[in-house]
Amino acid sequence: MTTHAPIRRRWIWPALALATALVGVDRYSRMSWPFQGRLDSILPPVPALPRAALSGHPAALVAAADAAESMPRDAASSAELGRRLHALGFLEAAEQAYRRAALIEPDRFEYGYLLARSIFEEGRLNDAAAVLDAARRHYDGYLPAAILAADLALQRGRPQEAAIAARRALALRTDCAPAIWRLGLATKRQGDVAAARQHFLRALQLQPDFGEARYALAMIDRGMAETAAAQRELDRLAGHRGGRDVEDPLMDAVRALGVNDAPPSDSQAIEPRGK
């Protein structure tokens, strides 16, 4: 195997954080990567295409897999394979491809973010939070990443962390109703119902058809014995859309790859393709 080129000094600490998140503290401490180890020793293999992916899916997917295998040190090729697998719903295989890309180029925020998203969609909240935190150490200016951090904290029962992430999102975009709604949820879970109510009202001022914010406001009013006010809000829910999401160009690009493909219908068994 060829030893990987030395990592530039500005990469070192974020790269260590990513290595710890991706390969585990015990394995990381034994290897002392990136100072003494080889990149090849921690790269997962290029994922084999799941059997369902080989049935009726476009040649572009097979080409992406071939490119990742033929250029094992090219992060972009592994990431492209990850995107195409992710778009088709093959999350385990997508995670493996994203993981390769993130380890080859540990200072590339995009790869760490997409890896965190795939892990989040698999339901592994703690792992997703660790990877996302490592990615955000490289770049903390991507609004959807702050929103995802808030969601992960809320789902893991950590309202204080969720509030911090929501406020970071609001620092990036002060009129972000989805971030204000999440701040309201976190504030409520911390026991400040009055402040939470103001956050939900503010979210509705910015986005009047924000269904989740209106429902949250109604639940607070009901809890405060404001039955009539709560019912008015519930009556206004008809026809309201969700509103919790923000534009996410990185994930939009992933979804676009799967628009014309059939959904997966077979086993997602993964077999090594080689490094």
Summary of the structure (lengths in Angstrom):
residues: 275
radius of gyration: 21.4
end to end distance: 10.1
largest distance: 71.4
contacts: 915
relative contact order: 0.12
helix: 66%
strand: 1%
